[in-house]
Amino acid sequence: MTNLLIDPRLVVNACAEAGDDSRLTQAVTEARQRGDRLWLYAGALDFMVRGIAHRLPDGGAPDASFSEARGRLDPFTKDMQWLAALAEDCDTPENLDPLTGQLVVAVRRLGSDAKILTEDGSSAFPSAGLDDYLASETGERRIDFIDLKAQQDRVRASLESGIHRVLHHGQYIMGPEVGELERRLAEYVGVEHCIAISSGTDALMVALMSLGVGPGDEVITTPFTFIATGEVIALLGAVPVYVDIERDTYNIDPAQIEAAISPKTKAIVPVSLYGQCADMDAINAVADRHQIPVVEDAAQSIGATYKGRKSGALSLVACTSFFPAKPLGAYGDAGACFTDDASLARSMREVMNHGQDRRYHHPRLGLNGRLDSMQAAVLVSKLEILNDEIERRQAVAERYNALIGASDAAAEIRLPFVEAFNLSSWAQYTIWIERRDEVQDLLSARQTPTAVHYPVPLYRQPALATDAGPFPVSEESAQGVISLPMHPYLDAGTSERVASALEASILQLSDA
Ligand SMILES: *Cc1c(COP(=O)(O)O)cnc(C)c1O
C-alpha cells in the first residue's frame, strides 16, 4: 500500500474542469483499485476552495461561489483522508513555495514510501507525476495479518481531536478521558464498575492482588494461553495449577476443574481464547460450590457475548487488554478490570494506584497500573465502532469458514468451533492442521502472514515450567493451531487469496 498525498493544485484543476476525464480522476480510480491510500492536506482546504471558486464562470457573489466550489470539492474528496496540518509544517524548505514546502514536510509523516502526487513529479522531494503513476506496475502485495489503518481512517477526526485535546489540557495522568472511558466501558460491558488499567497484564495483576492472591496460594488456569495469564500468578508468589482445555474451543475444560481444587485454591482464571468466552456458567458453578472467585481473562474477548451477556460481565471480576492488536486496541498498552462488586472495585482502584486510599496514604501495597489520558482518548474514539467491527469480523469468519470448508484441503483442516450460545469477538481466526510449521512457511512464501497462538503451553515455558500434567489436548493444540489474517476490514478478495494459499500449501505438502 502506497500513501499518496494529492497536490492541491491538481484538485483545483480536476474540480474546476467539470467532467470525469481528467487524469487526476483516472489516477484516483486507479489508486482505489490498487489499494493505495489517497490523502489531502487539511492545511490546503482554503487554497482549494478559493482556487476552484476563482475558476468558476463569473457571476455569483463570493459566498455563492465558495459554496459551489465546496460542492465540487466534497464529492471528489469523499473517500479520501485529510492529513492534519501540524506545527512542524510551517518550517518549510527554502527552495520550495510555501504550499509545496508544507506538503513535503507533512508527507514524511506517512512513511518513507509516501509520495506527493503532482502534475509532473519532481526530483526535489518524494513525488509521483500523474502519467508516471498511471503507467507504473504493481505486483501482488503481501497481505496484512492485521490492518489497523482502515479502522483509523474511519475514526481519524475524533482520534486526532481527542489526542490534541489531551495535548493541550495537560492532564496526562487521570485526565477526564479516563473517567469517560470507564463509564462507557462499564455501560458497554454491562457492569457497575470499570477500572482502566495500564495493560491487560497489569489488569490481571490488580485483580489477583485485590483478591489477596499471594505466596503459597494456588490459582487454577489454562495452560493454553498467552504467558501473562500464568506470569502474574507466579509473580505474586502463587502457583499456577493447570487444567487441560476442550479440544474444540481451546478453552479450559470446566469438567476437569473440580479435581484441581485444593484448600489452597484462591482463584480460577479461565481465558476466553481467540475471542470466544469460556463456559462461564459451568465454571462459576464449580467455583461457587467451593466459594472461589472467578477472574475471566477477557483480554481477547471484549465485545464477545456468552448466552446473550457480554464478556467481562460473566464472573466476579474480568480483565481485558487494549493492546493494539486486540479487538479493541489502543495505540500503546492499555487494559481494564470489570466487576459488579463495589468493595472489590474500590480495592482494585487502590491497588492500581500504589495502594493509596487518598493521596500519599497507602494502607496496602499496589503498583503503578494507571491508564494514561492519551490512550483513554484513543479508546473512547474506537469504542464507538466496536460493535460494527465485531459484526464485520463475524462476516470475515463466516466467509473463511465457507471458503476453507469448500476447499480441496478441507478434510485436513479443523475449522474454528464456536458454541451456539457464544458470539465470538474473533480476536483470532484459528484453525488446526497437521505439519503446521511447514504449512506456515509455505503460506509466508505466498505472501500470506500467519501467527501461532500459542506454540508452547505454559507448563513447558522455562519461566513457569512444572512437571504437572500430562495435558494432552493443550499439547496437541500447541502443535497444530495457526491463525490466519483477521481484522474487520479484510475484504472478500483477500479472504479468497488466503483460502487458496492455504489450500495450495496443504496440497503441495501432501503431494510431496
Ligand atoms: C494480550 C493478553 C494478555 C495481556 O495483555 P497486555 O495488554 O498485552 O498486557 C493477557 N492474557 C491474554 C489471554 C492475552 O491475549
PDBQT file of the ligand as one rigid body, heavy atoms in Angstrom, charges set to zero:
ROOT
HETATM    1  C1  LIG A 601      -2.906  -9.960  25.419  1.00  0.00    +0.000 C 
HETATM    2  C2  LIG A 601      -3.205 -10.878  26.533  1.00  0.00    +0.000 A 
HETATM    3  C3  LIG A 601      -2.868 -10.575  27.876  1.00  0.00    +0.000 A 
HETATM    4  C4  LIG A 601      -2.016  -9.414  28.255  1.00  0.00    +0.000 C 
HETATM    5  O1  LIG A 601      -2.443  -8.175  27.831  1.00  0.00    +0.000 OA
HETATM    6  P1  LIG A 601      -1.386  -6.981  27.645  1.00  0.00    +0.000 P 
HETATM    7  O2  LIG A 601      -2.271  -5.796  27.464  1.00  0.00    +0.000 OA
HETATM    8  O3  LIG A 601      -0.558  -7.294  26.463  1.00  0.00    +0.000 OA
HETATM    9  O4  LIG A 601      -0.588  -6.884  28.893  1.00  0.00    +0.000 OA
HETATM   10  C5  LIG A 601      -3.276 -11.450  28.855  1.00  0.00    +0.000 A 
HETATM   11  N1  LIG A 601      -3.953 -12.562  28.560  1.00  0.00    +0.000 NA
HETATM   12  C6  LIG A 601      -4.282 -12.901  27.306  1.00  0.00    +0.000 A 
HETATM   13  C7  LIG A 601      -5.054 -14.150  27.048  1.00  0.00    +0.000 C 
HETATM   14  C8  LIG A 601      -3.901 -12.073  26.248  1.00  0.00    +0.000 A 
HETATM   15  O5  LIG A 601      -4.205 -12.427  24.989  1.00  0.00    +0.000 OA
ENDROOT
TORSDOF 0
